[in-house]
Amino acid sequence: MLMWIHCQIISDNPVIYNKIETFIKSAPCLFLQSEGAENNREQQIIFWDIDSKTIVHHDLEKHVRNGSVVIVISLFLPKDIILIRLGNEYRFSIGILTGQVSYTQFIEEISRIIDVQSKIKFPAD
């Protein structure tokens, strides 16, 4: 059985939006939900460009609590500054991509945060 993973892109930067959209459309099991669609869906991957859309802590907390994987993207801020701004409680709940990231690093970060989330939700006995 094929399982679709819903994705949401939060960005006002057309270059970033288009690159992430292209990645989602090329991945076999990822599905980009259309803009304006119901975004209360649980367990989705959210790509959040914090350079163009400010993170609202309440929204971030809601997404993390609902089991979503949040990938924070910034071309300007380093990872440690982003973690300070968000708070350490999100350290293991989000992935962070900064600067010019290669495609391989992009995939590795997405895989890492999904692995961390699955270990939190389904801990080994």
C-alpha positions in Angstrom: 0.0 0.0 0.0 1.4 3.4 -1.0 1.3 6.0 1.7 1.2 9.7 0.8 3.0 12.2 3.0 1.4 15.6 2.8 3.7 18.6 2.6 3.2 22.3 3.2 5.5 25.1 2.1 5.4 28.3 4.2 7.4 30.9 2.2 6.9 34.2 0.4 10.2 33.7 -1.5 9.3 32.4 -5.0 12.8 30.9 -5.6 12.7 28.9 -2.4 9.1 27.9 -2.9 9.7 26.7 -6.4 12.8 24.6 -5.4 11.0 22.9 -2.6 7.9 22.4 -4.8 10.1 20.8 -7.4 11.6 18.5 -4.8 8.2 17.5 -3.4 6.8 16.8 -6.9 9.9 14.6 -7.8 9.7 12.5 -4.6 7.5 9.5 -5.1 5.4 9.6 -1.9 5.3 13.3 -1.2 2.1 15.3 -1.9 2.0 19.1 -1.9 -1.2 20.3 -0.5 -2.6 23.3 -2.3 -2.4 26.8 -0.9 -5.5 27.6 1.1 -6.3 24.0 1.7 -7.0 22.8 5.2 -3.7 23.0 7.0 -4.7 21.3 10.3 -3.6 17.9 8.9 -1.5 15.9 11.3 1.8 14.3 10.5 2.9 16.3 7.5 6.2 17.8 6.5 6.3 21.5 6.7 9.0 23.5 5.0 9.1 26.9 6.8 11.2 29.7 5.2 11.8 32.0 8.3 13.4 34.7 6.2 10.1 35.5 4.5 7.6 34.2 7.0 8.1 34.8 10.7 7.6 31.7 12.9 4.7 32.0 15.2 5.6 29.9 18.3 2.0 28.9 18.9 1.8 27.5 15.3 5.1 25.8 15.5 4.2 24.2 18.8 0.8 23.0 17.4 2.5 21.4 14.3 5.2 19.7 16.4 2.5 18.4 18.9 0.4 17.1 16.0 3.4 15.0 14.8 4.4 17.1 11.9 8.0 17.3 10.8 9.1 21.0 10.6 12.1 21.9 8.4 13.1 25.5 9.1 15.0 27.2 6.3 17.1 30.4 6.4 19.6 31.7 4.0 20.7 34.4 6.4 20.7 33.1 10.0 23.1 30.4 11.3 21.7 27.3 12.9 22.7 28.3 16.5 20.9 31.7 16.2 17.8 30.0 14.9 17.8 27.5 17.9 18.3 30.4 20.4 15.3 32.3 18.8 13.1 29.2 18.7 14.1 27.9 22.1 15.9 24.7 23.0 12.6 22.8 23.5 12.5 22.4 19.7 16.1 21.3 19.3 15.0 17.7 18.5 11.7 18.4 17.0 12.8 20.4 13.9 15.3 20.3 11.2 17.3 23.4 10.2 18.7 24.2 6.8 20.9 27.3 6.4 22.8 29.0 3.6 23.6 27.2 0.4 22.8 23.6 1.1 23.5 20.8 -1.4 20.8 18.4 -2.4 22.5 15.6 -0.5 22.6 17.7 2.7 18.9 18.6 2.2 17.9 14.9 1.9 20.1 14.0 4.9 18.5 16.7 7.1 15.0 15.6 6.2 15.9 12.0 6.9 17.5 12.9 10.2 14.5 14.8 11.6 12.1 12.1 10.4 14.3 9.4 12.2 14.3 11.5 15.4 10.6 12.0 15.3 9.9 8.3 14.8 12.2 7.5 17.7 10.3 9.9 19.9 6.9 8.6 18.8 7.8 4.9 18.8 10.6 4.4 21.4 12.3 1.0 21.4 11.4 -1.2 24.3 
